[in-house]
Amino acid sequence: MSNELYTDGIGEITVTGTIVRIDLMSLSATERDASNNPVPVFRQRIILPVDAFANAVDLMQKALAGLVEAGAVRRVNDAPTLPIAEIIEPGHAPVNASPNFN
């Protein structure tokens, strides 16, 4: 059995020399902002060499292209008047969309 980690998005990417650090964030179950929206909180960090990061970005771009081709998502430039929640899931906007995608 493998461990799995859910994340609502990436909070920050830091490059120091040849090392890339990716901070994974998720929406807090208990902390709220002034508008009563869940606050994004740091959960875990991925640390990898810059060449592995470049390979990961390439792989993610290919995965995104496949999702776009399949019609699962549309790029923002394809539908500039729609909010991101409508682009991801037309007619079924998530209640707590990640602030990383606003």
Secondary structure, DSSP 4 states (H G I P E B T S, - for coil): -------SEEEEEEEETTEEEEEEEEEEEEEE-TTSPEEEEEEEEEEEEHHHHHHHHHHHHHHHHHHHHHTS---GGGSTTS-HHHHHSTT---TT--GGG-
